[in-house]
């Protein structure tokens, strides 16, 4: 079935039994496992159990469904890890460690594809998928921004040295998170990633003093 065939049937609308959240969960897993471009409309139809016109009526096209799947991932996984940083009663080191431990648990959760959805999907895009690439780049930037806000807040409260280079520290932490995602995708276990985090926390006293 071509996109043109689907669009001509789009006017039929979606059935009342359509479960948007359930469809997005299936689409999210499919995109996560195979990537944006390798996932076809027929794959999405088969995975969600919905008719192609129903999906187009709800999401407009495959990119629209992917964007909705990104929002679903943020809601279900990314926001949970972000919340780990919002814990005023814990010291900065504990906040960073909790964030990384939750991320390791998410990356190695056997109930879903391994690794980070953003990283797994952004590494297999062609030059034609610029809009999707830009969106995923914004997601990566948002992750760094979350860490930066957390560290800047702790620096302003005096918990981190005023000379600590927060940008450089965030770059290092984000690179470590990306490396953990790759390792998980290659089959690393939760224990393997926790070992990496153990090393990070041993280095934290030095990293947190990284000068400008």
ZAMARGU-4260 file (C-alpha; in steps of 0.2 Angstrom, whole numbers, plus 5000, padded with zeros to 4 digits):
<rodrens>
0) 5000/5000/5000 | 5007/5017/4995 | 5006/5033/5005 | 4994/5040/4992 | 4982/5025/4994
5) 4982/5028/5013 | 4979/5046/5011 | 4964/5044/5000 | 4956/5033/5013 | 4961/5044/5028
10) 4944/5052/5029 | 4937/5037/5036 | 4943/5042/5053 | 4948/5031/5068 | 4937/5018/5076
15) 4931/5022/5093 | 4940/5006/5099 | 4957/5014/5095 | 4968/5014/5110 | 4981/5028/5106
20) 4992/5024/5121 | 4993/5005/5118 | 4997/5009/5099 | 5011/5021/5104 | 5018/5008/5116
25) 5019/4996/5102 | 5026/5009/5090 | 5039/5015/5103 | 5046/4998/5105 | 5047/4995/5086
30) 5056/5011/5083 | 5067/5008/5098 | 5072/4991/5092 | 5074/4994/5073 | 5076/5013/5071
35) 5065/5026/5062 | 5069/5022/5044 | 5070/5003/5046 | 5052/5003/5053 | 5039/5004/5039
40) 5021/5008/5039 | 5016/4990/5037 | 5027/4986/5052 | 5017/4998/5062 | 5001/4992/5056
45) 5005/4974/5061 | 5013/4979/5078 | 4998/4990/5083 | 4984/4980/5076 | 4977/4996/5069
50) 4972/5000/5051 | 4983/5011/5041 | 4970/5024/5039 | 4967/5024/5057 | 4986/5028/5061
55) 4986/5041/5048 | 4970/5049/5054 | 4978/5050/5072 | 4996/5054/5068 | 4996/5061/5050
60) 5011/5050/5044 | 5025/5040/5050 | 5035/5055/5056 | 5020/5061/5066 | 5019/5044/5074
65) 5038/5044/5078 | 5036/5061/5086 | 5022/5055/5097 | 5032/5039/5102 | 5046/5051/5107
70) 5034/5060/5119 | 5029/5044/5125 | 5047/5039/5129 | 5050/5055/5138 | 5034/5053/5148
75) 5037/5035/5153 | 5056/5034/5155 | 5066/5050/5153 | 5055/5060/5165 | 5057/5047/5179
80) 5076/5049/5178 | 5075/5067/5177 | 5065/5067/5194 | 5079/5058/5202 | 5089/5074/5201
85) 5076/5084/5211 | 5080/5078/5228 | 5085/5093/5239 | 5089/5082/5254 | 5103/5072/5245
90) 5120/5079/5241 | 5125/5082/5224 | 5135/5066/5222 | 5120/5055/5228 | 5109/5064/5215
95) 5121/5060/5201 | 5123/5043/5207 | 5104/5040/5208 | 5102/5047/5191 | 5115/5035/5183
100) 5109/5020/5193 | 5091/5023/5187 | 5098/5025/5169 | 5107/5009/5170 | 5092/5000/5176
105) 5082/5007/5161 | 5095/5003/5148 | 5096/4985/5154 | 5077/4982/5157 | 5073/4965/5148
110) 5055/4970/5146 | 5060/4983/5132 | 5074/4985/5119 | 5091/4989/5127 | 5100/5006/5128
115) 5093/5024/5126 | 5079/5026/5113 | 5086/5043/5108 | 5103/5036/5105 | 5098/5020/5097
120) 5087/5029/5084 | 5098/5044/5080 | 5113/5033/5075 | 5104/5025/5060 | 5097/5040/5051
125) 5100/5045/5033 | 5104/5062/5027 | 5086/5064/5021 | 5079/5063/5039 | 5085/5080/5044
130) 5069/5084/5054 | 5069/5068/5064 | 5088/5071/5067 | 5085/5089/5073 | 5072/5083/5085
135) 5083/5069/5092 | 5097/5081/5094 | 5086/5093/5104 | 5082/5078/5115 | 5100/5075/5118
140) 5103/5093/5122 | 5088/5093/5134 | 5097/5079/5144 | 5112/5089/5146 | 5102/5104/5151
145) 5093/5094/5165 | 5110/5089/5172 | 5117/5107/5170 | 5102/5115/5179 | 5105/5102/5193
150) 5123/5105/5195 | 5122/5124/5193 | 5109/5124/5207 | 5121/5115/5218 | 5135/5126/5213
155) 5125/5141/5218 | 5121/5134/5234 | 5139/5131/5238 | 5139/5113/5237 | 5150/5113/5221
160) 5166/5124/5220 | 5162/5140/5211 | 5177/5137/5199 | 5170/5120/5193 | 5167/5120/5175
165) 5149/5114/5174 | 5148/5113/5155 | 5164/5102/5154 | 5157/5091/5168 | 5140/5089/5159
170) 5149/5085/5143 | 5158/5071/5151 | 5143/5064/5160 | 5132/5064/5144 | 5146/5055/5135
175) 5147/5042/5149 | 5128/5040/5147 | 5129/5038/5128 | 5143/5025/5131 | 5133/5015/5143
180) 5118/5015/5130 | 5130/5008/5117 | 5137/4995/5130 | 5119/4990/5134 | 5114/4988/5116
185) 5129/4976/5114 | 5123/4965/5128 | 5130/4973/5144 | 5121/4968/5160 | 5115/4979/5174
190) 5130/4974/5184 | 5142/4979/5170 | 5134/4996/5169 | 5134/4998/5188 | 5153/4994/5188
195) 5155/5009/5176 | 5145/5020/5188 | 5156/5013/5203 | 5171/5020/5194 | 5162/5037/5190
200) 5158/5039/5209 | 5176/5035/5214 | 5181/5049/5202 | 5168/5061/5207 | 5178/5071/5220
205) 5191/5075/5206 | 5178/5078/5192 | 5167/5089/5203 | 5182/5101/5205 | 5186/5102/5187
210) 5192/5120/5185 | 5187/5133/5172
</rodrens>
